[in-house]
Amino acid sequence: MKILDRYIAWSILAATFTVLAVLVAIFTFFAFIDQLEDIGRGTYTLMKAASFVALMLPTLTYQLFPMAALIGALIGFGTLMRNGEIIVIRAAGVTKNRLVLSVLKSAWVMLVIVLLVGEGLAPPTLRMAEDIRDRALDKRGYMPNESGFWSRDGKSYVNIREILPDDRLRDVYIYDFDDLNRLSASTYAEGARYTDDGWILENISRTELDDNGIRARHETEAAWDSIIKPDLLAMVKINPDRLGIVSLVRYLRFLNQNAGDPQRYEHALWRKLSYPLGLVAMVLLAVPMVLRADRSVSVGQRVLIGAMIGLGFHLLNQTAGHLGVVYEVPAVLSAGTPTLVMLAAALVLLARTR
């Protein structure tokens, strides 16, 4: 049986990685075309655009893998069916469930590879790509929204209007409250920079309020002891769907401790956690589709069917996530529903297949 497992797994994996290479090449080409209109702006050259796209490859690989897995499984397993090999294997006494197990073993291999790419390689390379592009296009800062970035910092509330490259901030407002939740001080800093010793505020105007009245003072520089760190601010600049699981958990812990809104990040985390099950469901779905299909079905037809299902799953996943945020549906429900629907369809089809 080990020989059978390896043979089926090799057929599916070879087809999957071939399809993945084609899909990544196509999407990379369109990503590069999308960058052409910015070439010549600032210092954004052709080489920097190529570097940006190259650093996006791990992210594209992670995003396209479920679709490639379904198409690859349809092609690999379908080729065995078309050549009559599955019929011979079944005639030798191998049950349908044993075939499913062989197919699933290939899914575990895919899962290990894609998680290494998606969780280990994609997040840092994505940050590098966006940093190269932002610097070249002279994007001086990032504003999360019109009111900037808000966070609680102990008994203080912090408003950062602009997050700059090189661990710098612009227009920082700090509101300090006492034990009775009364405003005790208001601080405005034109800028802030991060050093090995922490944040340094620059060009500071501070107003202190107490029972004796209001006092104002100005300082050129002052240390700022804050739990807000540059790596956390970097996560604000990146789409939550492109953060790794570890980064999402860290940032969610920060938001929950500091009265932030965790909804978008919770949905992104649950989509990441449901990703392995979704990948397995896509590969599993290929088995009944091949066993129930006529042997005359061509490779092109299988590719078309797989692409349509894969694209539909991707769109359903994205739509469910956005609707979940808009209508405040629990993250586990909105993020997990598309995967559970795909898995249920695969299991129902398998149960009806002999």
N, C-alpha and C positions, 0 to 999 in steps of 0.2 A: 504493500500500500504506500510505502514511502516513495517508491519510484513513481507511482501514479500521482501522488501529491506534488512531487517535484515537476513532473511533466505538465500537469494542468497549470500549476503556479507559474512555470516558466512561460507557457503560452500566453497566459493573461498578463503577466508582468511585462513581457516583451512588447505586446500590443499596447499596453497602457503607457509605457514610457515613450514609445514611438508617437502615440497620439499626443501625449503631453508636450513632447518636443515641438510638434507641429503647432499646437495651440499657443504655446509660449512664444514661438517665433512669430506667429501672426499678430498676437496682442502686443509683442515688443515692437513690431514694425509700426503698428498704429500709435503706440505710445511715443515712438520717436517722431512720427509725422506730427503728432500733437505738439511736440516741443519746437518744431521748426519756426513757428511764428514768433517765438521769443528769442531766437538766435539773433545776436546783434544788439539786444537791449543790455545795457550795463556792460558787464564783462562775460556775458553768457555766450560762449563760443560753441562751435560744433562739437569739439572734444568734451566740453562740460555737459552738453546735452547727451552725448553718448555715454558719459560716465553716469549721469542721472538715470538713464534708461537701464544701463547695465546693473546698477545697484538696486533697481526695482525688480530684477529677475526673481529673487527668492519670494518676494511678495506675490508676484504673478503666478509663480509655481504653486504656492499654497492655495491661492484663490481658485485656480483652474483644475486642481487635482481631482475633486469629486467628479467633474464632468469627464475628465480624461479616464478616470477609473471605470465609469459606466461604459463609455465608448470602447475602451480597451478590453473590458470583460466581454462585451458583446462581440467584438471582433475575434478575440482569442478563443473564447469558449465556442463562439459561433463557427469558427474555422474547423475546430475539432468535430463539431456536429455535421458540418457540410461534407467533411471528408469521411464521414461514417465512423469515426473513431469512438464517439460517444455511444453509438449503437453497439459497437463491439464490446466496449467497457461494460455497458449495461447487461449485455448478453452473457458476460463472464460472471455475473452475479453481484456486481456493484450496485448498491441501492441508490435511489435518488438522494437520500439524506447523506450518504457517504460522499456523493459528488458535491453536494453543497458544502460539506466540511472541507473538501479539497479546495474549493473555490475560496472559502473564507480564510484559509491559511494564507492565500496570496494577499488577501485584504489586510491581514495583520502586518505583513511585510511592508505594504504600502503605507500603513498607518504609522509605523515606526519612522519611516523615511520622511514622510510629510510633516510629522510633528517636530522632527529634528530641524527641518528647514523652516517651518512656520513659527516655531517658538524660540529656536536658537539663532537662526541666521537672518530671518526676515526683519524683525524689529530694529536691530542696530543698523542694518544696511539701509533700511527705509529712512531712518533718522539722518544717516550720512547723505543720502540722495537729496532729501529736502533741504539739508543744510547747504550743500553745494549750490543748489538752485537759488535758494534765498539770498545767499551771499553774492552770487553772480548778478542777480537781478536787482541787487541793492534794496531788498525788502528789509527795511530798517527795523520793523517791529511787527508784532502780532497782537491783535486785539480779539479776545474771545467773543465779545459782543460790544454793543454801544457803551455799556457801562463798565467795560473792562472785566478783569478777573477779581472775584470776591472770595474771601476765605476768612474763617475764624482762626485766630492764632492765640490760644489761651483765652485771656479775658479781653483780647483786642480783636477788632475786625479790620481786615486789610483789603484795600482796593488798589489793584495794579492796572493802570490804564494801558500800558504797552510792555510787551515782553520782547526784549532785544536779543540779538545773537551775542555770543561770548559771555553768557551768564550775566547780562545786564538788564536793568529795568528802567522804565521812564514813568514819571508821574505816579509816585507811590503815596497813598493816603492811609494813615494808620489812626484808628479811633480806639482809645483806651478807656475801659470802664472799670469802676471800682467794685467792691464786694456787694454794693447795693444796686448794681447795674446802672449807675449814673455815669454820664460821660465825664471823665477826669482829665483827658488830654486829647488834643487833635494834632497830628503831625503830617506835614506835607514835605516830601523830598522830590526834587526835580529828577533825581536819578539814584540808582543803587547798583553796586557791583559786588560780585561774590568773590571772596578770597579764601585762602586756606583757613583763615580764622572766622569766616562767616561773612554776613552781609555788611557792607559799608554804605550808609546813606550819604547823599551828596546834596549840598545847597538846601539846607533844612529850615523850614519855618514851623515852630512848635508853639501851640497855645495850650496853656494849662489852666484848669478850672477847679476851684475849691471854695470853701466858705469865705476865704479872704478876698476873693475876687478873681479876675482874669489876668494872666501874665503871658506875654508873648516874648519869644526869643528866637534868635537866628544862629545857626551853626554852619560851618563849612562842611564838616564831616562828623559822623557819629556811627558807632557800631550798632547794629540791629540784630538782636538775638531772636531768631524766628525759627519755627518748625518748617517753614516753607523752604524747600531746597530746589536748586536748578533742575534736578532730574524729575521732580514732580511737575514743575512748570513746563518742562519739555513735553510731558504727556498731554498737557492742555492743547498744545499746538497740533497734535496728531489725531486723526480720526480714531475714535475708540475701537473701531473694527480692525484697525491695523496694529493695535497694541498686542503684546503677548499676554498669556494668562497671568504670569507672575507680575507683570507691570500693572495689569488691570486690578489684581487683588490688592497690591500695594496702594494704588491710587484710590480704590474704593474704601480701604481702611482709613486713609487720610480724609476722604470726604465725610465718612460716617463719624469720625472723631471731631470734625470741624464744621458740622452743620451744612455741608455742601449737598448739592443735588446729585445723587448717584445713579439716577434712572438710566441715562444713556449708557453708562459704563456697566451697569448690571446687565442690560440687554446684550451688550457686546460680550461680556464674560460668559453668559449662558449660551450664546451662539458658538463661542469657542469651545465650551465644554460639550456641546452637542455635535460638534464637528466629527469626532471619531465615529459616533453612531451613524451619522449621515453618510460618511464614506463607506461604512460596512453595508448600509442599506442600499447604496447605489450599486455596489458589486453584487450583492445578493439578488437584486432585482434582475440582473442580467440572466440568471440561471433559468427562471421560468419563461422569460421572454425568448430564450434560445430553444429550450425544450419544447415549447408550444408552437414555435414557428416552423414554417415549411423549410426543408433543406435547400430549396431553390432561392431562398432570400439572399441577395447579394451583399457584399461587404459595404457597398455604398449605401444601401438601404439601412443596414445596421448602424452605420455612422450617422445617418440623418436622424434615425429614431433616437439614438443615444444623445445626440446634440440637442434635440428638441426637449427631451426629458430633463437633461442636465441644465439647460437654460431655464426651463420652467421651474425647476427646483431652486435655482439661484435667485430668480425673480421673486418666487414665493417667499423665500427666506428673507430677502431684503424688505419686501413689502410688509411681512408679518412683524419684522423688527421695528420698522418706522411706525406702523399702526399701533404697536404695543406702547411705544413712547408717547404718541399723540393721545391715545385713549387710556393711558396709564394701566395697561394690562400687566399683570405680574410677569416679570422677565422670564421666569422658567416656562411659563405657558406660551408666550408669544415667540420665544426663541426655539422652543422644543417642538412646537406643533408641526412645522413643515417636515422635520426629520421623522417624527412619529407617523405622519401621513405616508411618507415614502416607505418607511419600514413596514407599516401595516399593509400597504399595497403589495410589497414584495412577499410578505408572509401569506397573504390571501392567495396570490397567484401560485405560490409554491404549493399550498395546500390543495389547489385545484389541478395541479400538474401531476401526471403519473410518472 
